[in-house]
């Protein structure tokens, strides 16, 4: 009897030392708890959305999102929704309709290659959005589609887009350069208006219809005039060249060596790439591997190519990040020893 009682007591002790089933189950230790859904609903006839506790907004379904407005009660459920940090639009959605993501707080978005139209004000005033990769299924970028995305530093416009409507990227004040692919048939009024950091726009369709009132400016002037101190790049004889000439903007022909001092690789932009090419040329000269006319590498004009020339270009690149309209000539004069 004593042996039986002792055995029972031992089982009770062992049993008492084990965690209760479900409270500390092995699976809950090994598998991290999935994010909770904190909001859900419909944002299209055949589209639903969820927002999880990590701030991920996911759109699922087919077809177009609802058409929203920019005032209550017609605003999108994503407008000024501070819970949203990231957006994933799943395959099957074909059209991002008006004001769908207007005034969103998210910093990144994934757009699938089923989307063909990004409509008016779709991403208007998304001030935290830093970059966007538009898929090569999109044919139309609507009015104010990305206007006032003040943190947007880079945008990839694919070779499927045919129309860029008015004010599409207006107020994207961090955007420094943009390439408009050959597929684009027309660029509408002030598509790149008030892009304060924009120093280069390349237009690859030689017959692109460009609104001659103006498509680009860094600051609006009086009575509808505007200022742009950057470069328009395109082919000789193109509408881009005619547009640049009409507005007295600097034009650089694609395929021709750039005449801009400091633009070593001739891409129309002075950058760290140019500084690295100066250093390479300096090394070649020092080893005797290079000779001939190397004037374009002599940034400071002292008839010597060395690391100082490269450092001046790097310093200039840092300055134009703050003052985009600063010319290399002005910078060199201010830093002349």
C-alpha positions, 0 to 999 in steps of 0.5 A: 500500500505504501508503495502505491501511495508513494507512486501516486504522490510521485505522479502528482509531483511530476504532474504539478511541475508540468505547465498547463496544456495550452498555456505554454504549449510547445507550438506557442514557443516555436511559432511566433504569434501572427499579427492580429487584424485590427480593421477590415472591410470593402474598398471595391465591388470585388475587393476587400482589405485588412489592416493588421497590428503591424500596420500592413494594409493588404488589398485582395480581390479583382477589378477596380477599387471604389472611386473616393473623394477628397472630402467627407463622407466620400474619403477612403478608409485609408485617408490619414489612417495612421495605423497603415505603415505599408501597403500590398496590393495583391494580383488581380486588382486592375485599377487604383481609382481616384483618391484611394490612398490619398493622404496616406501615412505609409512609406512603401507600396507594392503594386502588382502587374495587373494594375493598368490605371493609376487614377486621379489623386490615387496617391496624392499627399502621401508625404511619407512615400519615398519611392515607387516602382510602377509596374510595366502593366500601367498605361495611364498615370492620372491627374495629381496621381502622385502630387505632393508626395514630398518625400518621393526621391525616385520613381520608375516609369515603365515602358508601358505608360502612354499618358502622364496627365496634368500635375501627376508628380506636382510638388514631389520636391525630393525628386531629383531626376526622372526618365520618361520612357519612349512609350509615353505619347503625351505629358500634360500641364505641370506634370512635374511642377514645383519639383524643387530638387529636379535637375534632369528630365529625360524624354525618350519619345522624340515625338512626345506631345509636350504641353508647351505651357509648361510641364516642369518647374522648380518654383511657380512665378507670377502670372503663371510663369515658372522657373526651371534651372535643370536640364531637358534631355532628348534627341536632336530634332525632338519635341523635347528640344523644341520645348526646351528652346521655347522656354530657354531651358538647357537642352542636352542631346542624348548620345552626344557628349555633355558639355556641362563642366563636371559631368564626366560621363555625360548623363546630364547629372553631376554625381559621385559617379563623375567623381569616381571617374576623375579618380580613375583618370588620376590613377591612370595618369599617375601610372602612365596608362593615360595621355592626351586631352584630359581637360574635362577631368580638371575640375578646378582648372589648375591644369592638373588632374588629381584627387582634389578635382574628385573631392570638389565634385563630391563636395558639390554633390553634397551642396546641391542636395541642399541647394538644387539650383547651385551651379558648379561654376558658382560653387567653384568660385566660392571655394576657390583658394 
